[in-house]
């Protein structure tokens, strides 16, 4: 997962408006139980593209993980 994190961090550094990379980064943070960082990434997606189709489903999935 460290390699994925590195790639995603580079992707958002190169293009901070790359919503899909922010979504994947949110998922990665959630899997690692870093829910604050996951929600920050989701907030960034909402700023970039509030109509992103995966935003709400990803938020619900992270909410479910966080409540366990």
C-alpha positions in Angstrom: 0.0 0.0 0.0 3.0 2.3 0.5 3.6 2.3 -3.3 0.0 3.2 -4.0 0.1 6.0 -1.5 3.3 7.3 -3.1 1.7 7.3 -6.6 -1.5 8.9 -5.4 0.4 11.6 -3.5 2.4 12.4 -6.6 -0.7 12.5 -8.7 -2.5 15.0 -6.5 0.8 17.0 -6.2 1.1 17.2 -10.0 -2.6 17.9 -10.5 -4.5 19.0 -7.4 -7.7 18.9 -9.4 -7.5 15.2 -10.2 -10.7 14.1 -8.3 -10.3 10.4 -9.1 -6.9 10.4 -7.4 -8.3 12.1 -4.3 -11.1 9.5 -4.2 -8.5 6.6 -4.3 -6.5 8.4 -1.7 -9.6 8.7 0.5 -10.2 5.0 0.2 -6.6 4.2 1.0 -6.7 6.3 4.2 -9.9 4.7 5.2 -8.5 1.2 4.8 -5.6 2.3 7.1 -8.2 3.7 9.6 -7.1 7.3 9.1 -10.6 8.5 8.8 -9.8 12.2 9.3 -7.5 12.1 6.3 -10.1 10.1 4.3 -12.8 12.7 4.9 -10.4 15.6 4.1 -9.8 13.9 0.7 -13.5 13.5 0.1 -14.0 17.2 1.0 -11.4 18.0 -1.7 -13.3 15.9 -4.2 -16.5 17.8 -3.3 -14.7 21.1 -3.9 -13.3 20.0 -7.3 -16.4 18.2 -8.6 -19.5 18.1 -6.5 -21.2 16.0 -9.1 -18.6 13.2 -9.0 -20.7 10.1 -9.1 -18.5 8.0 -6.8 -18.4 10.7 -4.1 -21.5 9.8 -2.1 -21.0 6.0 -2.4 -17.4 6.4 -1.2 -18.4 8.6 1.7 -21.1 6.0 2.7 -18.5 3.2 2.5 -16.0 5.2 4.7 -18.8 6.1 7.1 -19.5 2.4 7.5 -15.8 1.6 8.0 -15.5 4.4 10.6 -18.5 3.2 12.6 -17.1 -0.4 13.1 
